[in-house]
Amino acid sequence: MFFLIGKAAVTAQANASATLDFDIRLKSRARIQLDDGREAGLALERGGDLLSDDSGELVVRIQSAPELVSIVLCGDAHKLVVACYHLGNRHVPLQIEPGRVAYLHDHVLDEMLIGLGLIVGREQAPFEPVSGAYETASHHSHPHHSH
């Protein structure tokens, strides 16, 4: 069975889930597989983690799949800001937390940050980058740049 799903009402309770990597979660149209094996099609606006079919009977929670991410841990706030500056200048989506920055693994970016004196590690983890300012502003949109 194939479902076409889009944004769900905020009050809905999920009765299915789909664990998706970051690239798929960015798309507004995609063919996906629910965690229970059923196939579904996404047709949605960007953002949100609850989706439903037209009937409202199927409510799907979108979850972040573990992916290979590069992790920069640093107690020096200035070095971490410099790292974020250089990564942001390359339009790299970043997961920014106190003392830590993560991005989808890229050995070229790893080498650049190591060259700046930072220590870069890798791990399999869900990737939840910070939303861009244009994504949170309801009156303005900005296209996603893929690199």
TORPA-4810 file (N, C-alpha, C, O; in nm, 3 decimals):
<nodes>
NODE_1_0.085_-0.118_0.000_0.000_0.000_0.000_0.089_0.123_0.000_0.193_0.125_0.066_M
NODE_2_0.051_0.225_-0.072_0.128_0.348_-0.084_0.042_0.464_-0.034_-0.069_0.484_-0.083_F
NODE_3_0.092_0.540_0.062_0.020_0.654_0.118_0.087_0.783_0.071_0.209_0.789_0.060_F
NODE_4_0.008_0.884_0.044_0.061_1.017_0.021_0.038_1.094_0.150_-0.076_1.110_0.194_L
NODE_5_0.146_1.141_0.211_0.133_1.206_0.341_0.188_1.348_0.337_0.285_1.377_0.266_I
NODE_6_0.127_1.434_0.413_0.168_1.574_0.426_0.159_1.615_0.572_0.141_1.530_0.659_G
NODE_7_0.171_1.745_0.600_0.173_1.792_0.739_0.049_1.749_0.816_-0.062_1.750_0.762_K
NODE_8_0.069_1.712_0.942_-0.040_1.672_1.031_-0.073_1.786_1.126_0.009_1.874_1.151_A
NODE_9_-0.192_1.783_1.179_-0.230_1.879_1.283_-0.140_1.857_1.404_-0.105_1.743_1.435_A
NODE_10_-0.104_1.963_1.470_-0.013_1.955_1.585_-0.070_1.868_1.696_0.007_1.809_1.772_V
NODE_11_-0.200_1.858_1.707_-0.263_1.780_1.815_-0.270_1.630_1.785_-0.311_1.553_1.871_T
NODE_12_-0.231_1.588_1.665_-0.242_1.447_1.626_-0.143_1.361_1.705_-0.037_1.407_1.746_A
NODE_13_-0.182_1.234_1.725_-0.094_1.136_1.789_-0.040_1.044_1.681_-0.117_0.992_1.600_Q
NODE_14_0.090_1.022_1.679_0.151_0.937_1.577_0.111_0.791_1.598_0.106_0.743_1.712_A
NODE_15_0.081_0.721_1.489_0.054_0.578_1.495_0.146_0.501_1.399_0.125_0.383_1.373_N
NODE_16_0.249_0.571_1.348_0.352_0.511_1.263_0.474_0.602_1.272_0.466_0.714_1.322_A
NODE_17_0.587_0.553_1.223_0.707_0.636_1.222_0.788_0.608_1.096_0.775_0.503_1.033_S
NODE_18_0.873_0.705_1.062_0.967_0.692_0.951_1.099_0.750_0.998_1.106_0.867_1.035_A
NODE_19_1.204_0.669_0.996_1.337_0.713_1.037_1.415_0.745_0.910_1.448_0.655_0.832_T
NODE_20_1.444_0.874_0.890_1.500_0.923_0.764_1.629_0.999_0.787_1.646_1.064_0.891_L
NODE_21_1.721_0.992_0.690_1.843_1.070_0.701_1.816_1.217_0.665_1.709_1.250_0.615_D
NODE_22_1.913_1.302_0.689_1.897_1.446_0.674_1.858_1.485_0.531_1.769_1.568_0.512_F
NODE_23_1.923_1.426_0.432_1.894_1.463_0.293_1.748_1.437_0.257_1.686_1.518_0.188_D
NODE_24_1.692_1.327_0.303_1.551_1.297_0.275_1.460_1.392_0.353_1.358_1.437_0.301_I
NODE_25_1.497_1.423_0.479_1.414_1.513_0.560_1.408_1.653_0.502_1.316_1.729_0.532_R
NODE_26_1.506_1.690_0.419_1.507_1.822_0.356_1.410_1.832_0.239_1.366_1.942_0.204_L
NODE_27_1.377_1.719_0.179_1.295_1.721_0.058_1.148_1.744_0.089_1.098_1.703_0.194_K
NODE_28_1.081_1.810_-0.003_0.937_1.830_0.012_0.859_1.723_-0.062_0.739_1.707_-0.038_S
NODE_29_0.923_1.651_-0.151_0.861_1.542_-0.226_0.960_1.426_-0.229_1.073_1.441_-0.276_R
NODE_30_0.917_1.312_-0.179_1.006_1.195_-0.178_0.924_1.068_-0.158_0.816_1.072_-0.100_A
NODE_31_0.976_0.958_-0.206_0.919_0.827_-0.181_0.999_0.770_-0.064_1.121_0.763_-0.069_R
NODE_32_0.928_0.730_0.043_0.995_0.681_0.164_0.936_0.547_0.205_0.834_0.502_0.153_I
NODE_33_1.004_0.484_0.299_0.952_0.361_0.359_0.931_0.389_0.508_1.022_0.436_0.576_Q
NODE_34_0.810_0.359_0.557_0.782_0.373_0.700_0.859_0.265_0.774_0.899_0.165_0.715_L
NODE_35_0.880_0.284_0.904_0.956_0.188_0.983_0.889_0.050_0.986_0.957_-0.050_1.010_D
NODE_36_0.758_0.044_0.961_0.689_-0.086_0.958_0.694_-0.151_0.820_0.634_-0.257_0.800_D
NODE_37_0.765_-0.089_0.724_0.783_-0.147_0.592_0.690_-0.094_0.485_0.715_-0.115_0.366_G
NODE_38_0.582_-0.025_0.522_0.491_0.030_0.422_0.559_0.143_0.346_0.641_0.215_0.403_R
NODE_39_0.526_0.158_0.219_0.579_0.267_0.139_0.486_0.387_0.151_0.365_0.373_0.167_E
NODE_40_0.546_0.505_0.141_0.468_0.629_0.148_0.533_0.733_0.059_0.652_0.724_0.028_A
NODE_41_0.455_0.830_0.019_0.508_0.944_-0.057_0.493_1.068_0.026_0.388_1.091_0.087_G
NODE_42_0.597_1.150_0.031_0.591_1.277_0.103_0.549_1.387_0.007_0.598_1.393_-0.106_L
NODE_43_0.462_1.473_0.051_0.423_1.593_-0.023_0.396_1.698_0.083_0.284_1.706_0.135_A
NODE_44_0.495_1.779_0.116_0.480_1.867_0.230_0.559_1.995_0.219_0.649_2.009_0.136_L
NODE_45_0.523_2.088_0.307_0.601_2.209_0.326_0.719_2.170_0.413_0.714_2.068_0.483_E
NODE_46_0.824_2.248_0.410_0.941_2.218_0.490_0.910_2.237_0.638_0.839_2.329_0.677_R
NODE_47_0.965_2.149_0.719_0.952_2.161_0.864_0.845_2.070_0.920_0.760_2.020_0.847_G
NODE_48_0.849_2.049_1.049_0.751_1.966_1.116_0.796_1.822_1.124_0.876_1.776_1.042_G
NODE_49_0.744_1.750_1.222_0.784_1.610_1.238_0.665_1.516_1.241_0.683_1.395_1.256_D
NODE_50_0.541_1.569_1.228_0.421_1.485_1.220_0.356_1.503_1.084_0.333_1.615_1.039_L
NODE_51_0.327_1.392_1.019_0.265_1.393_0.887_0.142_1.305_0.891_0.135_1.213_0.973_L
NODE_52_0.046_1.330_0.803_-0.071_1.243_0.797_-0.115_1.224_0.653_-0.079_1.302_0.565_S
NODE_53_-0.195_1.118_0.631_-0.255_1.098_0.499_-0.380_1.185_0.490_-0.418_1.249_0.587_D
NODE_54_-0.443_1.187_0.374_-0.560_1.272_0.353_-0.674_1.240_0.448_-0.750_1.330_0.486_D
NODE_55_-0.688_1.114_0.489_-0.798_1.075_0.578_-0.771_1.114_0.723_-0.864_1.122_0.803_S
NODE_56_-0.645_1.137_0.757_-0.608_1.166_0.895_-0.594_1.041_0.980_-0.562_1.051_1.099_G
NODE_57_-0.616_0.924_0.922_-0.605_0.798_0.997_-0.461_0.756_1.019_-0.427_0.701_1.124_E
NODE_58_-0.375_0.783_0.922_-0.233_0.750_0.935_-0.159_0.876_0.976_-0.157_0.974_0.901_L
NODE_59_-0.097_0.874_1.095_-0.017_0.986_1.142_0.124_0.934_1.165_0.145_0.844_1.247_V
NODE_60_0.220_0.991_1.094_0.358_0.942_1.093_0.449_1.042_1.163_0.447_1.161_1.132_V
NODE_61_0.528_0.993_1.256_0.631_1.076_1.320_0.761_1.055_1.244_0.806_0.942_1.228_R
NODE_62_0.822_1.165_1.196_0.949_1.158_1.127_1.060_1.169_1.230_1.062_1.259_1.314_I
NODE_63_1.153_1.075_1.224_1.265_1.069_1.318_1.396_1.076_1.240_1.402_1.038_1.124_Q
NODE_64_1.499_1.126_1.305_1.631_1.137_1.244_1.704_1.005_1.251_1.719_0.947_1.358_S
NODE_65_1.750_0.957_1.136_1.828_0.833_1.130_1.972_0.862_1.171_2.024_0.971_1.143_A
NODE_66_2.038_0.768_1.237_2.181_0.786_1.264_2.259_0.794_1.132_2.235_0.716_1.040_P
NODE_67_2.351_0.888_1.125_2.434_0.908_1.007_2.577_0.931_1.053_2.601_0.962_1.170_E
NODE_68_2.671_0.917_0.962_2.810_0.946_0.995_2.827_1.097_1.001_2.813_1.166_0.900_L
NODE_69_2.856_1.148_1.120_2.876_1.291_1.139_3.016_1.317_1.193_3.072_1.234_1.265_V
NODE_70_3.069_1.432_1.159_3.195_1.478_1.216_3.160_1.564_1.336_3.068_1.644_1.331_S
NODE_71_3.236_1.545_1.442_3.210_1.614_1.569_3.334_1.695_1.607_3.446_1.643_1.608_I
NODE_72_3.313_1.820_1.638_3.419_1.905_1.690_3.382_1.940_1.833_3.281_2.007_1.857_V
NODE_73_3.462_1.895_1.928_3.443_1.929_2.069_3.553_2.028_2.106_3.671_2.003_2.079_L
NODE_74_3.516_2.139_2.168_3.617_2.239_2.197_3.571_2.327_2.312_3.460_2.381_2.309_C
NODE_75_3.655_2.342_2.412_3.625_2.428_2.526_3.655_2.575_2.498_3.616_2.661_2.577_G
NODE_76_3.723_2.603_2.388_3.758_2.740_2.352_3.649_2.795_2.260_3.642_2.760_2.142_D
NODE_77_3.565_2.881_2.315_3.450_2.933_2.239_3.495_3.006_2.112_3.428_2.997_2.009_A
NODE_78_3.607_3.077_2.119_3.655_3.150_2.001_3.690_3.053_1.887_3.654_3.077_1.772_H
NODE_79_3.761_2.946_1.919_3.796_2.846_1.815_3.671_2.784_1.755_3.666_2.759_1.634_K
NODE_80_3.571_2.758_1.838_3.447_2.699_1.789_3.372_2.796_1.698_3.313_2.755_1.598_L
NODE_81_3.373_2.924_1.733_3.309_3.027_1.649_3.382_3.036_1.515_3.317_3.049_1.410_V
NODE_82_3.514_3.030_1.516_3.590_3.034_1.391_3.556_2.913_1.305_3.540_2.926_1.183_V
NODE_83_3.544_2.796_1.367_3.505_2.675_1.293_3.367_2.694_1.230_3.347_2.663_1.112_A
NODE_84_3.271_2.746_1.307_3.135_2.768_1.255_3.137_2.870_1.142_3.063_2.855_1.044_C
NODE_85_3.220_2.971_1.154_3.231_3.072_1.047_3.276_3.007_0.917_3.215_3.028_0.812_Y
NODE_86_3.382_2.928_0.923_3.436_2.867_0.801_3.339_2.764_0.743_3.325_2.755_0.621_H
NODE_87_3.272_2.686_0.828_3.175_2.589_0.779_3.052_2.660_0.721_3.001_2.621_0.616_L
NODE_88_3.004_2.763_0.790_2.889_2.839_0.742_2.918_2.910_0.611_2.830_2.925_0.527_G
NODE_89_3.041_2.954_0.594_3.081_3.019_0.470_3.072_2.923_0.351_3.065_2.965_0.236_N
NODE_90_3.072_2.793_0.381_3.057_2.689_0.278_2.914_2.634_0.274_2.888_2.533_0.209_R
NODE_91_2.822_2.700_0.343_2.680_2.660_0.346_2.661_2.519_0.399_2.574_2.445_0.352_H
NODE_92_2.742_2.481_0.497_2.732_2.348_0.558_2.629_2.353_0.670_2.644_2.433_0.762_V
NODE_93_2.525_2.269_0.665_2.431_2.263_0.778_2.507_2.218_0.904_2.587_2.126_0.899_P
NODE_94_2.479_2.285_1.015_2.551_2.257_1.140_2.455_2.228_1.254_2.350_2.291_1.267_L
NODE_95_2.492_2.131_1.335_2.425_2.107_1.462_2.515_2.171_1.566_2.626_2.124_1.591_Q
NODE_96_2.468_2.279_1.626_2.551_2.358_1.718_2.495_2.343_1.859_2.378_2.369_1.885_I
NODE_97_2.583_2.303_1.949_2.549_2.287_2.091_2.663_2.347_2.172_2.771_2.368_2.117_E
NODE_98_2.642_2.376_2.300_2.751_2.432_2.381_2.875_2.343_2.376_2.870_2.225_2.411_P
NODE_99_2.987_2.401_2.332_3.114_2.329_2.327_3.126_2.224_2.219_3.220_2.145_2.219_G
NODE_100_3.030_2.221_2.125_3.027_2.112_2.026_2.960_2.158_1.896_2.861_2.231_1.899_R
NODE_101_3.015_2.115_1.785_2.957_2.138_1.652_2.963_2.007_1.576_3.064_1.937_1.580_V
NODE_102_2.854_1.974_1.507_2.850_1.852_1.425_2.802_1.887_1.285_2.723_1.979_1.266_A
NODE_103_2.852_1.812_1.187_2.809_1.827_1.048_2.819_1.690_0.981_2.890_1.602_1.030_Y
NODE_104_2.748_1.673_0.869_2.759_1.547_0.798_2.903_1.528_0.757_2.966_1.620_0.704_L
NODE_105_2.956_1.410_0.783_3.098_1.384_0.764_3.146_1.420_0.623_3.084_1.386_0.523_H
NODE_106_3.258_1.490_0.621_3.326_1.527_0.496_3.474_1.538_0.530_3.513_1.626_0.607_D
NODE_107_3.555_1.452_0.473_3.697_1.449_0.511_3.769_1.579_0.475_3.866_1.615_0.542_H
NODE_108_3.726_1.650_0.370_3.788_1.777_0.333_3.762_1.881_0.442_3.852_1.956_0.480_V
NODE_109_3.638_1.886_0.491_3.606_1.979_0.598_3.679_1.941_0.727_3.726_2.028_0.800_L
NODE_110_3.688_1.810_0.754_3.763_1.764_0.872_3.907_1.815_0.866_3.958_1.868_0.965_D
NODE_111_3.971_1.799_0.749_4.111_1.842_0.735_4.125_1.993_0.751_4.223_2.040_0.809_E
NODE_112_4.028_2.069_0.700_4.032_2.214_0.714_4.030_2.252_0.863_4.108_2.337_0.907_M
NODE_113_3.941_2.189_0.941_3.930_2.223_1.083_4.051_2.175_1.161_4.096_2.243_1.254_L
NODE_114_4.104_2.060_1.125_4.228_2.013_1.189_4.340_2.113_1.162_4.422_2.141_1.250_I
NODE_115_4.344_2.167_1.040_4.443_2.270_1.005_4.427_2.397_1.087_4.522_2.473_1.104_G
NODE_116_4.306_2.421_1.137_4.281_2.538_1.222_4.310_2.508_1.370_4.288_2.592_1.457_L
NODE_117_4.361_2.386_1.397_4.398_2.350_1.534_4.287_2.285_1.615_4.297_2.277_1.737_G
NODE_118_4.182_2.238_1.549_4.073_2.172_1.620_4.085_2.021_1.609_4.146_1.969_1.516_L
NODE_119_4.027_1.952_1.704_4.023_1.806_1.702_3.886_1.764_1.650_3.783_1.809_1.701_I
NODE_120_3.887_1.679_1.548_3.764_1.636_1.484_3.749_1.485_1.500_3.841_1.409_1.469_V
NODE_121_3.634_1.442_1.548_3.604_1.300_1.561_3.485_1.266_1.472_3.425_1.352_1.408_G
NODE_122_3.453_1.137_1.469_3.339_1.091_1.390_3.254_0.999_1.474_3.305_0.929_1.561_R
NODE_123_3.123_0.998_1.446_3.032_0.904_1.512_2.906_0.886_1.430_2.872_0.971_1.347_E
NODE_124_2.837_0.777_1.453_2.705_0.754_1.395_2.606_0.814_1.493_2.597_0.770_1.607_Q
NODE_125_2.531_0.913_1.449_2.436_0.980_1.538_2.329_1.049_1.455_2.354_1.083_1.339_A
NODE_126_2.210_1.070_1.512_2.109_1.149_1.442_2.163_1.291_1.420_2.228_1.347_1.508_P
NODE_127_2.137_1.347_1.304_2.184_1.481_1.269_2.067_1.577_1.268_1.974_1.561_1.188_F
NODE_128_2.069_1.675_1.357_1.962_1.775_1.371_2.023_1.915_1.361_2.046_1.979_1.463_E
NODE_129_2.048_1.963_1.239_2.112_2.094_1.226_2.020_2.208_1.270_1.898_2.194_1.273_P
NODE_130_2.082_2.318_1.302_2.010_2.440_1.338_1.934_2.487_1.216_1.988_2.489_1.105_V
NODE_131_1.808_2.526_1.234_1.731_2.583_1.124_1.789_2.718_1.088_1.831_2.794_1.175_S
NODE_132_1.791_2.747_0.959_1.840_2.877_0.914_1.741_2.987_0.945_1.622_2.959_0.964_G
NODE_133_1.787_3.109_0.950_1.699_3.223_0.980_1.589_3.235_0.877_1.478_3.276_0.910_A
NODE_134_1.617_3.201_0.752_1.515_3.212_0.647_1.408_3.106_0.664_1.292_3.128_0.627_Y
NODE_135_1.444_2.990_0.719_1.347_2.882_0.738_1.250_2.915_0.850_1.136_2.868_0.847_E
NODE_136_1.291_2.994_0.948_1.204_3.025_1.061_1.120_3.149_1.035_1.021_3.172_1.105_T
NODE_137_1.157_3.230_0.937_1.080_3.350_0.905_0.966_3.311_0.812_0.989_3.260_0.702_A
NODE_138_0.843_3.334_0.855_0.727_3.291_0.776_0.705_3.379_0.654_0.635_3.338_0.561_S
NODE_139_0.761_3.497_0.652_0.736_3.589_0.541_0.841_3.583_0.432_0.828_3.653_0.332_H
NODE_140_0.943_3.501_0.448_1.052_3.500_0.352_1.102_3.358_0.336_1.110_3.284_0.434_H
NODE_141_1.134_3.318_0.216_1.191_3.186_0.196_1.324_3.197_0.128_1.353_3.297_0.061_S
NODE_142_1.407_3.095_0.144_1.541_3.093_0.089_1.566_2.954_0.036_1.544_2.857_0.109_H
NODE_143_1.609_2.939_-0.087_1.632_2.804_-0.139_1.747_2.736_-0.071_1.843_2.801_-0.030_P
NODE_144_1.737_2.604_-0.057_1.845_2.526_0.001_1.954_2.508_-0.104_1.926_2.472_-0.218_H
NODE_145_2.077_2.533_-0.064_2.190_2.513_-0.155_2.253_2.380_-0.124_2.291_2.355_-0.009_H
NODE_146_2.265_2.295_-0.221_2.324_2.163_-0.202_2.468_2.165_-0.251_2.496_2.210_-0.362_S
NODE_147_2.559_2.117_-0.168_2.701_2.113_-0.205_2.751_1.973_-0.194_2.868_1.947_-0.220_H
</nodes>
